[in-house]
Amino acid sequence: MDVSDGAPPPGPARPEFWRSPLRGPWLTAVFGLVLLFGVTVLFVTGLLSYAAYNPDLAPVNDQTPDKGWLGFYLFSWPTSPYWLYRLTQGVHVVLGVVLVPVLLGKLWSVIPKLFAWPPIRSLGQAIERLSLLLLVGGAGFEFATGLLNVQLHYIFPGSFYALHFYGAWVFIGAFAVHVSLRLPRAIRAVRAGHAAQPAAGSEEAAGLVSPRPAQPTLSRRGAVGLVGLGSLALFAVTAGQSVGGRWRRTALLAPHGGRDPGPGPNGFQINKTAGSVGIRASDIGPAWRLTVRGAGRQAVLTREELLALPQHEAALPIACVEGWSTTDQLWSGVRLTDLAALVGLGGPDGDVPHVLVESVQRGGPFGSAALRDNQVRDRRALLAVRVNGAVLSHDHGYPARVIVPGAPGVLNTKWVTRLTFGEPA
């Protein structure tokens, strides 16, 4: 068929190809406004998660290449309330899962516009289509990588952290452009109501209304309700992993499903086992030593000498970037401030500097982590040797692990072998 006269080719480029009577400004606007709120919360909680990693403190905490001004410093992540990261990252992950049906509904409602003919009619329309391409592609990329990370399915061509970081900025930029162009129209469409379907081809129809609609089998409000039920179902089978405890049994979509991680005092969630990261028996056996450095001094402790130091307790959860968290566990061990005092730092009149924590873990990006001075000073920040009255299991970090209130799980380094206070990390 000759399309040189500007007529669209057969197929999805023709408006009559799309026959659903549900598509229209109202349905698209409802989904869009839900996403406007949800994506804004996702972006804010994502920024908070970035801040919680102490990204500016040391390269070991943030290995994102060439981040430039995108990696701007937010603030020192606080240790109180101790459940802050558990809340913000739980909201980030659960909301991201819950919004999947809304995102799919929104994409379904606007799919005719993706095939609009001719593809480019003016410079302004070309810019809008480019932003739409970045918006759809960015949304797909961010949601897909996020869901894969929640499932601990690391099939990324690079670091999830860096990919998700840059993808978020591309997506939010396109999202901001799209909102600035479409928000007034969306508000007008919602105010007009679900029954106010404009005529196909009119400016108000925005290319969404079919000129040859089929008979409806579902109302527009019914379509919104169906998407809402899908989101509610996903919430019901996801939120338990962020609440932790017995509610984890309801998290059917969590990577470990409803399975109990094991009985006894060490029977709570583990992200990576000792075996999965190459921890050998010789690494954590009798020859293990803890080296504490700082202010030009060094102390080397055996496990017995570590146990002989004053022991303290703190009830703290573990919360990870994947969205799961535990309930409060009772940790016991040596305060980080007491370990700093071994090399002459801190004390009643001295400040305790930041610390680089190093593990015997080989490979991977998280064999070490840096903690800020406010985290070190917190009296609940421990180098833990026991949990819930029992010696740490190998998978939970035996012979010693860091536990810090409010810190992401990845900063609570396991299998610790060296603490370096105050020196460049």
N, C-alpha and C positions, 0 to 999 in steps of 0.2 A: 504493500500500500504506500502511495506517495504521501509523505508528511511534509513536503517542502513548503506547503501553504500555511504551516503552523499548526495544523491539526495534530493532536496527540496520537502516538502509535497505539495499536490495539493493546489491551492489557491494563495493568494498574495505573498507567498514566491517564486513563480516561475516567472522569468523575463517576460515570454510571457503573464502572466496575465494582465500586464499593457500595453495597446495597443495604447495609445495616441501618435501620431507622433510629438506632440509639445514638449514633454519632451526631455531635452538634456542639455548639459553644458551651451549653450548660454542663454537660457531662465532662468535657475537657477542663472546664474551669473548676469544677468541684475537685477533680483529681489534682489539678494544678495547685489549688490553694492548700490542700492537705500536704502536698509535697513541699510547698513553700515553707510551711511551718516545720515539717519533719526534716528537710534538708538543712534548714538553718540550725536546728538543734544538733544534727549530725556534725555540721561543720564546727560549731562551738565546742562540742565535746571532743571532737577530733583535735582541735587546737589545745584543749586542756590535756589530752593524752600526750601530745607532743611536749608540752611544758613539763609534764610529770617525769619525762625521761631525762631531765637535766641536759638538754641537747647541747648547750653552749659550754658545759663544764669540762667535757673531755671528748676527744674523738671516739673513744670506745663506746660512748653513749649514743652517738649519732654519726653514722658513717655515710650519710647522704652526700653524694658528690656534687660540688658546684651549686649548693643550695642558695648562696648569696643572701639577698635580703629576704627571700622567702622563709629562711630559717631565723626570723627575728626573735629576739629574746622576749619572753612574756613576763615571767616572774619566778621567784624561787618557789618551788612546789612545797606546800606546807605539810607538816606531819599531823596536824589536827584540823578537822576531825580525822581520825585514823581510817575511817571508812570512805573518805572522799573519792579516791581513785576507784574503789569498788563500785561506788554509785555512778560516777561519770562515765566510766568505760562500760559498765553494765547497760546504762541507758543507750550509749552509742551503738553497741552491738545488737541489743534486743530491738531497738527502734529500726536499725538498718534492716534486720530480718523482717520485721512487721511491715515495713514500707514496700517490700517486694511486690505484693499484689497491686498496690496503688501505682507503683511505677509501671508495671505491665499494663494495667488498665489505662493509664495515661498514654503510653506508647500506642496501644491498640486504638485509642480514640483519635489520635492524630496521624495515623499511618498514611491516609490519603495524601497529606501534605508532603510527605517524603517523596512522593512520585509526581508532584505537581509539574505541569508542562506549560511552557518551556522551562527548563531547569533554572535559567537565569533571564530575568526580564529587565532588571535595572541594577545599578550599583548598590542601592539600598537593599534590594531584595537579595542580592548576592551575599552581602554582609550578614543579613538575617539568616540565610540558609547555611552559611558557614558556621554561625553561632549555634544553629540547630544541630548541625553535624557534630560539633564539639560537645554540645549538650548531651545528645543521645549516646555518642561514643563514650564520653566521659562518665555518664551515669552507668552505662553497662560495664565499663572497666572497673569503676570503684565498687559497685555492688558485687561484681563477680569476684574480684580479688579479695574483698572483705569476707564474703561467704566462704571462699576457699580457705582463708586464713583461720576463720572460726572452726572449720572442720580439720584443721591441722594438716591440710593437703597442700604441701609446698611444691607446686609444679611451676613456679614462676621462673622466667628467664633470668631473674636477678633477685635482689633483696626485696621482699615484700614491703619492708619499711620504706625504701626509697621509691618503689613503684607507686605505692599507695599515696605517698607524700606528694609526688609530682602530679599524679592523676587527680588528686583532690584539688590542686590549684587550677589545673586546666578546667575541670568540671565546674568549680565554683565561679570562675571567671565567665564561662559561657552561661551559667545559670543566672548570674547577676545581669548580664546583657538581656537574656530572655525575659526575666522578670520586669526589667525596666520597659521593655517593649510591649509586654502582654498583660501586665497586672491591671491597668484600667479596664481593658476589654473583659478580662476574667471577672472583675467585680460587677460590671454591668450585666454580664451573662447570668451570674448567680442571682442578682437582684431581679432579673426578668423571670426567673423560675423555670422549673423543669419542663413545663408545658409550652413555653414560648420558643418554638422551633422556627428560626427564620427561614425564608425561602432559599432554596438551593441557588447558588451563584450570586447571592447578594453579598454585600460587604460584611454584614453581620454574621453570615454563615461561615466566613473565614475559611472557605474551602473544605469544610468538614461535613456539610449536609449533603446527603446523596440526592441526585436529581431523580433517581428511580428506586426509591426505598422498597424493601420487601416488607411483608406483614410482620409486625412486632410479635415476638414470643415472650418478651420481658420488658418491663417498663424501665425508664432511665433510673428512677429511684431504686428499682429492684436491682439494677446493675451495680449501683453504688453499694447497696446492702450486701450483695454477693461478694464484692471485693472486700467490704468491711468484715464479713464473716471469715474470709480467707486470712485477713490480717489477724483477727482475733484467734483463729486456730493456730497460727504460727506463734503468736504470743504465748499461748497455753503450752506449747511443746518446746519453747525456747527459754523463757524467762527463768525457769528453775535453775539453770546453770549459773546464773548471776546471783540468785538468792543463796544457793548452796545448801548444804545440809541435806535433810530428807527430801527437800523440794527438788533436788537434782534428779530424783527418780522420774519426775515429770518431764525432764528435758530430753524428749525422745530424739530430737534433732541434734543434740550435742554430740561431739565426736566420740564420747564414751557412752552415749545413750543413757539409760537409767542404771547402768551397772555400778555396783559398789566398788570403789577402788581397793577395798580390802578391809579386814577387821582390825580391831585394836587401835592403840593410840596413834599409829601412823596411817590409819585408814581414811585418808582424805586425798583429794585430787592431786595428781601428778601430771605435769605436762610432758617432761622428758625424763626417762629413767636413766640410771647410771650407765647401763649397758648401751643405750641408744646414742650416748655422746662419747663413748670410748673410755669411760672410767675403768681402770684396771684395779685389781685387788692390791697390787703393790703401791698404787697411788694413795690409797686411803688406809693402808695397813699400819703396822707398828712403826715403820720408818717415816710416817707422815710428820711434818713439822709445820708450825705456824710461825711465819716471819713477820714481825712488826717493825716498820721503819718510819723515821721522821726526825726532823731537826738534826740530821747528821748522826743519829743514833739508831741502833738496831737491837731487837730482842728476838730470840728464837725459842719457841715453846714446844714441848712435847704435849701430847693430849693430856697426860696426867698433870702437867704443870698448868695447862689451861683450866682443867677441872678444879685445881687448887685455888684459883682466883675467886673472888666473891661472885656468887651466882645470883642472878635476879630473874624475875618472871615478868612476862607481858602477854596479855591476851590480844592477839592480832589475827586478822584474816590474811589470806593471800588472794590477790586479784590480778588477773592477767589480761593482756591486750586482746586475747581471743574472746573475752567477755565472761569467762567463767570465774567464779570465786568460791572460796570456802567460807564457812562460818568461822567465828573466832576460835583459834587454837591457842592453847596455853604453852608458850615457849619459855625456855629457861636457858640462861647462858651468861656470858660476860658482856657488860655494857661496852659499847664502842669507846666511850669516854675513858673508861678504865684501861682499855688497851692503849689508847693514845697517851695516857699517863705513864705507861711503861717506857716511853721514849721521851719523857719530859714535856709533853704537850698537855694543855688544858689545866686542870686544877682549879681551885677557888678563884684565882685572879687571872687565869689565862684563857685565851680563846682556843677552841678546838677547830682546826682547819678541815677542809674537805679530805676525803680519803679515796684512794684507788683500791678496790677490792679485786683480787685475782684468784682464780680457781685453778684446780688441776685439770679442768676440762680442756680437751684438745680440739682445736678447730671450731668453726662456727663463730658467729659475731658476738656471742654473749659469754665468753669465758672470763670476762672481767667487766666491772662497772664502777662508775664514780658516783659518790654520794656527796651532797652539799654539806656545808658546815652545820646548817640548821638540822639536818637529818642526823648527823653524827652526835650533836649535842642532846638530842631527845633522849630522855632517860629510859624510854622503852625500846630504843634501838640496840639490838643485841647481836653478838656473834653466838648464835644458839647452838647448843649441844644436845638438848633434849626437847621433846614436844609431848605435851599431855602426860608428863611423868615418865616417859620412856625415852631411851636413847634414839636419836634420829636413825631412821632406816637409811640404807645406802641410797635409795631413790629420792629421799627427802634431804640429802646433802651431807650425810655422815662423812667425816667426823665433825664438821662445823659448817654452818651456813649463816648468812646475814638475814636478819628480819628487821624491817624498818616500818614504822607506822605510816600508812598512806602512800607507800611507794609501789609502783608497778611490780608485778611478780618477777620480771626479768632483772630488776635491780636487787632483788633479794638473793644474791649469788649463793649457789650451792658449792660444796666441796672446796671451801676456801683454804688457800695455802699462804696468802700474803696480803698484808694491809700496809699501804704506804700513805702516810698522812702528810698533807700539805705540799707535796712536790708535784710538778707538772705531770698530768696523766697522759 
